[in-house]
């Protein structure tokens, strides 16, 4: 039987999780990132339950409280398209 794996591991590289800040957050500690309400951020690492690492539109990366953001709507493409 032929191998039917068509390189699914490559699909993840095109998947970017975007979140929108629900509330402002002022970075306090080194490694935190300030959030601006309504701004979009790219999730870099969401493996920790309460603190996610995100990247802002300027390319700055830092940790933010995960309950201050919500995942941006994917426009009907499926909410779990990254999995």
MMTF fields as JSON, N, C-alpha, C and O atoms, coordinates in Angstrom:
{
  "mmtfVersion": "1.0.0",
  "mmtfProducer": "UNKNOWN",
  "numBonds": 331,
  "numAtoms": 332,
  "numGroups": 83,
  "numChains": 1,
  "numModels": 1,
  "chainsPerModel": [1],
  "groupsPerChain": [83],
  "chainIdList": ["A"],
  "bondAtomList": [4, 2, 8, 6, 12, 10, 16, 14, 20, 18, 24, 22, 28, 26, 32, 30, 36, 34, 40, 38, 44, 42, 48, 46, 52, 50, 56, 54, 60, 58, 64, 62, 68, 66, 72, 70, 76, 74, 80, 78, 84, 82, 88, 86, 92, 90, 96, 94, 100, 98, 104, 102, 108, 106, 112, 110, 116, 114, 120, 118, 124, 122, 128, 126, 132, 130, 136, 134, 140, 138, 144, 142, 148, 146, 152, 150, 156, 154, 160, 158, 164, 162, 168, 166, 172, 170, 176, 174, 180, 178, 184, 182, 188, 186, 192, 190, 196, 194, 200, 198, 204, 202, 208, 206, 212, 210, 216, 214, 220, 218, 224, 222, 228, 226, 232, 230, 236, 234, 240, 238, 244, 242, 248, 246, 252, 250, 256, 254, 260, 258, 264, 262, 268, 266, 272, 270, 276, 274, 280, 278, 284, 282, 288, 286, 292, 290, 296, 294, 300, 298, 304, 302, 308, 306, 312, 310, 316, 314, 320, 318, 324, 322, 328, 326],
  "bondOrderList": [1, 1, 1, 1, 1, 1, 1, 1, 1, 1, 1, 1, 1, 1, 1, 1, 1, 1, 1, 1, 1, 1, 1, 1, 1, 1, 1, 1, 1, 1, 1, 1, 1, 1, 1, 1, 1, 1, 1, 1, 1, 1, 1, 1, 1, 1, 1, 1, 1, 1, 1, 1, 1, 1, 1, 1, 1, 1, 1, 1, 1, 1, 1, 1, 1, 1, 1, 1, 1, 1, 1, 1, 1, 1, 1, 1, 1, 1, 1, 1, 1, 1],
  "groupList": [{"groupName": "UNK", "atomNameList": ["N", "CA", "C", "O"], "elementList": ["N", "C", "C", "O"], "formalChargeList": [0, 0, 0, 0], "bondAtomList": [1, 0, 2, 1, 3, 2], "bondOrderList": [1, 1, 2], "singleLetterCode": "X", "chemCompType": "L-PEPTIDE LINKING"}],
  "groupTypeList": [0, 0, 0, 0, 0, 0, 0, 0, 0, 0, 0, 0, 0, 0, 0, 0, 0, 0, 0, 0, 0, 0, 0, 0, 0, 0, 0, 0, 0, 0, 0, 0, 0, 0, 0, 0, 0, 0, 0, 0, 0, 0, 0, 0, 0, 0, 0, 0, 0, 0, 0, 0, 0, 0, 0, 0, 0, 0, 0, 0, 0, 0, 0, 0, 0, 0, 0, 0, 0, 0, 0, 0, 0, 0, 0, 0, 0, 0, 0, 0, 0, 0, 0],
  "groupIdList": [1, 2, 3, 4, 5, 6, 7, 8, 9, 10, 11, 12, 13, 14, 15, 16, 17, 18, 19, 20, 21, 22, 23, 24, 25, 26, 27, 28, 29, 30, 31, 32, 33, 34, 35, 36, 37, 38, 39, 40, 41, 42, 43, 44, 45, 46, 47, 48, 49, 50, 51, 52, 53, 54, 55, 56, 57, 58, 59, 60, 61, 62, 63, 64, 65, 66, 67, 68, 69, 70, 71, 72, 73, 74, 75, 76, 77, 78, 79, 80, 81, 82, 83],
  "secStructList": [7, 7, 7, 7, 7, 7, 7, 4, 4, 4, 4, 4, 4, 4, 7, 7, 7, 3, 3, 3, 3, 1, 1, 7, 5, 7, 7, 7, 1, 6, 6, 5, 7, 7, 5, 7, 6, 6, 7, 3, 3, 3, 3, 3, 3, 7, 7, 1, 1, 1, 3, 3, 3, 3, 3, 7, 6, 6, 1, 7, 3, 3, 3, 3, 3, 4, 4, 4, 3, 3, 3, 7, 7, 7, 6, 6, 1, 7, 6, 6, 6, 6, 7],
  "xCoordList": [0.835, 0.0, 0.889, 1.916, 0.497, 1.27, 1.084, 0.051, 2.103, 2.038, 1.12, 1.376, 0.06, -0.898, -0.666, -1.51, 0.462, 0.793, 1.344, 2.432, 0.613, 1.004, 1.706, 1.529, 2.497, 3.275, 2.436, 2.595, 1.546, 0.688, 1.482, 0.97, 2.705, 3.512, 3.808, 4.115, 3.723, 4.001, 2.83, 3.023, 1.634, 0.453, 0.531, 0.001, 1.179, 1.229, 1.993, 1.744, 2.896, 3.684, 2.819, 3.182, 1.692, 0.816, -0.236, -1.017, -0.256, -1.284, -0.791, 0.205, -1.486, -1.139, -2.368, -3.442, -2.209, -3.312, -3.253, -2.252, -4.326, -4.401, -5.407, -6.501, -5.029, -5.924, -6.1, -5.254, -7.219, -7.534, -7.609, -8.231, -6.976, -6.972, -8.351, -8.892, -8.903, -10.192, -10.018, -10.916, -8.85, -8.56, -7.126, -6.288, -6.837, -5.443, -4.654, -5.206, -3.371, -2.485, -1.144, -0.55, -0.661, 0.626, 1.697, 1.611, 2.695, 3.803, 4.484, 4.826, 4.675, 5.296, 6.678, 7.665, 6.729, 7.989, 8.682, 8.045, 9.984, 10.745, 10.231, 10.072, 9.976, 9.447, 7.952, 7.404, 7.278, 5.858, 5.702, 6.652, 4.495, 4.203, 2.953, 1.967, 2.99, 1.837, 0.776, 1.077, -0.48, -1.601, -2.381, -2.564, -2.833, -3.72, -5.069, -5.153, -6.122, -7.462, -7.803, -7.641, -8.28, -8.682, -7.58, -7.863, -6.323, -5.2, -5.109, -5.528, -4.553, -4.359, -2.921, -1.983, -2.778, -1.469, -1.374, -2.36, -0.184, 0.072, 0.567, 1.521, -0.085, 0.311, 1.565, 1.59, 2.594, 3.85, 3.845, 4.265, 3.361, 3.342, 2.159, 2.095, 1.214, 0.066, 0.045, -1.019, 1.221, 1.318, 1.098, 0.769, 1.278, 1.019, -0.426, -0.946, -1.061, -2.499, -2.85, -3.79, -2.119, -2.512, -1.685, -2.12, -0.508, 0.364, 0.792, 1.462, 0.399, 0.758, 1.83, 1.872, 2.688, 3.693, 3.126, 2.718, 3.102, 2.537, 3.495, 4.45, 3.206, 4.003, 3.065, 1.986, 3.471, 2.645, 2.995, 3.855, 2.325, 2.514, 3.899, 4.292, 4.636, 5.992, 7.052, 8.247, 6.603, 7.534, 8.056, 8.917, 7.541, 7.963, 7.244, 6.053, 7.979, 7.438, 7.495, 8.488, 6.406, 6.369, 5.159, 4.324, 5.079, 3.982, 2.835, 3.042, 1.614, 0.401, -0.544, -0.451, -1.451, -2.42, -3.419, -4.039, -3.566, -4.389, -5.862, -6.581, -6.32, -7.726, -8.004, -9.144, -6.982, -7.156, -7.375, -7.592, -7.323, -7.472, -8.493, -8.803, -9.006, -9.852, -9.384, -8.874, -9.568, -9.138, -9.987, -11.21, -9.327, -10.025, -10.848, -10.413, -12.006, -12.875, -12.166, -11.518, -12.301, -11.626, -12.507, -12.146, -13.64, -14.489, -15.121, -15.282, -15.479, -16.164, -15.245, -15.719, -13.949, -13.006, -12.796, -12.067, -13.427, -13.263, -12.361, -11.258, -12.815, -12.054, -10.798, -9.872, -10.741, -9.581, -8.779, -8.308, -8.623, -7.905, -6.415, -5.718, -5.908, -4.489, -4.115, -2.928, -5.075, -4.759, -4.517, -4.238],
  "yCoordList": [-1.172, 0.0, 1.247, 1.281, 2.252, 3.488, 4.338, 4.284, 5.113, 6.045, 7.204, 7.89, 7.415, 8.472, 9.757, 10.653, 9.854, 11.078, 12.083, 11.886, 13.143, 14.119, 15.328, 16.454, 15.09, 16.181, 17.112, 18.33, 16.558, 17.389, 18.24, 19.251, 17.865, 18.647, 20.037, 20.942, 20.23, 21.533, 22.497, 23.71, 21.989, 22.842, 23.816, 24.924, 23.421, 24.247, 25.555, 26.534, 25.594, 26.8, 27.945, 29.108, 27.651, 28.687, 29.133, 30.044, 28.502, 28.761, 29.786, 29.559, 30.906, 31.947, 32.223, 32.511, 32.136, 32.417, 33.889, 34.367, 34.606, 36.033, 36.265, 35.701, 37.092, 37.457, 38.974, 39.722, 39.402, 40.827, 41.168, 40.446, 42.267, 42.69, 43.218, 44.124, 42.633, 43.079, 44.231, 45.054, 44.274, 45.264, 45.758, 45.043, 46.964, 47.416, 46.708, 46.359, 46.501, 45.896, 46.59, 46.667, 47.093, 47.764, 46.768, 46.183, 46.579, 45.685, 46.203, 47.381, 45.31, 45.686, 45.053, 45.733, 43.753, 43.032, 42.894, 42.961, 42.703, 42.467, 41.191, 40.166, 41.26, 40.106, 40.195, 39.42, 41.154, 41.386, 42.287, 42.942, 42.313, 43.174, 43.987, 43.441, 45.279, 46.142, 45.855, 45.741, 45.738, 45.527, 46.819, 47.578, 47.06, 48.175, 47.593, 46.774, 48.015, 47.493, 47.643, 48.716, 46.542, 46.547, 46.174, 45.887, 46.172, 45.816, 44.301, 43.532, 43.894, 42.478, 42.075, 42.853, 40.834, 40.289, 38.868, 38.13, 38.488, 37.129, 36.29, 36.664, 35.155, 34.28, 33.503, 32.817, 33.616, 32.91, 31.598, 30.558, 31.663, 30.482, 30.583, 31.493, 29.635, 29.618, 28.349, 27.888, 27.788, 26.538, 26.736, 25.786, 27.952, 28.241, 28.699, 29.415, 28.276, 28.535, 30.012, 30.481, 30.749, 32.119, 33.206, 34.356, 32.87, 33.864, 33.365, 32.338, 34.1, 33.744, 34.692, 35.867, 34.159, 34.993, 35.416, 34.575, 36.716, 37.247, 38.247, 38.717, 38.553, 39.537, 40.648, 40.377, 41.895, 43.022, 43.435, 42.827, 44.469, 44.901, 45.49, 45.668, 45.791, 46.319, 45.224, 45.5, 43.969, 42.85, 42.593, 41.735, 43.333, 43.141, 41.922, 41.721, 41.116, 39.885, 39.946, 40.38, 39.501, 39.469, 38.702, 38.25, 38.564, 37.817, 38.741, 39.873, 38.222, 38.954, 37.994, 36.781, 38.522, 37.637, 37.127, 37.918, 35.822, 35.23, 35.606, 35.576, 35.96, 36.329, 37.776, 38.232, 38.494, 39.857, 39.887, 40.956, 38.73, 38.667, 37.592, 36.699, 37.702, 36.648, 36.362, 37.243, 35.118, 34.735, 35.456, 35.523, 35.992, 36.699, 35.705, 34.579, 36.113, 35.265, 34.933, 35.786, 33.68, 33.238, 33.407, 32.937, 34.06, 34.328, 33.085, 32.993, 32.131, 30.935, 29.85, 28.847, 30.013, 28.993, 27.896, 26.937, 28.036, 27.034, 27.573, 28.042, 27.511, 28.114, 27.343, 27.915, 26.072, 25.261, 24.849, 23.715, 25.763, 25.439, 25.241, 24.75, 25.613, 25.489, 24.124, 23.807, 23.319, 22.052, 20.964, 19.824],
  "zCoordList": [0.0, 0.0, 0.0, 0.678, -0.749, -0.827, 0.422, 1.091, 0.711, 1.82, 1.417, 0.427, 2.181, 1.843, 2.633, 2.62, 3.312, 4.032, 3.033, 2.491, 2.787, 1.785, 2.384, 1.92, 3.41, 4.004, 4.855, 4.78, 5.665, 6.496, 7.474, 7.955, 7.78, 8.706, 8.16, 8.935, 6.861, 6.268, 6.425, 6.347, 6.643, 6.733, 7.902, 7.819, 8.975, 10.169, 9.943, 10.648, 9.001, 8.756, 8.233, 8.41, 7.598, 7.069, 8.081, 7.808, 9.232, 10.222, 11.236, 11.923, 11.325, 12.284, 13.132, 12.605, 14.438, 15.359, 15.718, 16.252, 15.425, 15.698, 16.822, 16.814, 17.779, 18.87, 18.883, 18.394, 19.456, 19.583, 21.065, 21.844, 21.449, 22.857, 23.252, 22.618, 24.307, 24.838, 25.821, 25.998, 26.458, 27.488, 27.317, 26.767, 27.777, 27.771, 28.869, 29.913, 28.63, 29.621, 29.534, 28.459, 30.656, 30.698, 31.125, 32.205, 30.287, 30.627, 31.884, 31.981, 32.843, 34.116, 34.237, 34.515, 34.026, 34.167, 32.818, 31.767, 32.863, 31.638, 30.987, 31.649, 29.694, 28.979, 28.727, 27.943, 29.401, 29.146, 27.929, 27.501, 27.377, 26.231, 26.552, 27.047, 26.275, 26.491, 25.438, 24.249, 25.894, 24.985, 24.811, 25.763, 23.604, 23.314, 22.92, 22.006, 23.609, 23.338, 21.861, 21.279, 21.258, 19.856, 18.88, 17.717, 19.329, 18.46, 18.282, 19.146, 17.142, 16.862, 17.173, 17.002, 17.634, 17.992, 17.457, 17.454, 17.007, 16.538, 17.708, 18.389, 17.936, 19.032, 18.641, 17.619, 19.459, 19.249, 20.033, 19.526, 21.287, 22.16, 23.113, 23.938, 22.996, 23.9, 24.745, 25.159, 24.997, 25.748, 27.25, 27.96, 27.728, 29.142, 29.274, 28.419, 30.351, 30.49, 30.628, 29.986, 31.45, 31.765, 31.09, 31.03, 30.584, 29.952, 28.58, 28.461, 27.549, 26.176, 25.664, 26.027, 24.82, 24.165, 22.816, 22.015, 22.572, 21.336, 20.69, 21.308, 19.427, 18.685, 18.233, 17.706, 18.435, 18.0, 16.574, 15.937, 16.08, 14.689, 14.429, 13.276, 15.494, 15.351, 15.422, 15.319, 15.601, 15.693, 17.089, 17.282, 18.073, 19.466, 20.039, 19.799, 20.798, 21.359, 22.876, 23.461, 23.504, 24.962, 25.456, 24.673, 26.774, 27.395, 27.79, 28.227, 27.62, 27.98, 28.707, 28.519, 29.534, 30.183, 29.139, 28.427, 29.055, 28.004, 28.113, 27.114, 29.314, 29.457, 29.032, 29.116, 28.58, 28.075, 26.57, 26.0, 25.919, 24.47, 24.092, 24.882, 22.861, 22.312, 20.894, 20.202, 20.475, 19.136, 18.104, 18.225, 17.09, 16.026, 15.219, 14.982, 14.809, 13.992, 12.684, 12.077, 12.264, 11.041, 9.809, 8.73, 9.945, 8.806, 8.213, 6.996, 9.052, 8.577, 8.08, 7.547, 8.235, 7.774, 8.796, 8.547, 9.935, 10.993, 12.081, 11.804, 13.294, 14.384, 14.734, 15.309, 14.408, 14.788, 13.557, 13.473, 12.608, 11.377, 11.607, 10.719, 12.784, 13.073, 13.63, 13.712, 14.008, 14.657, 13.644, 14.016]
}
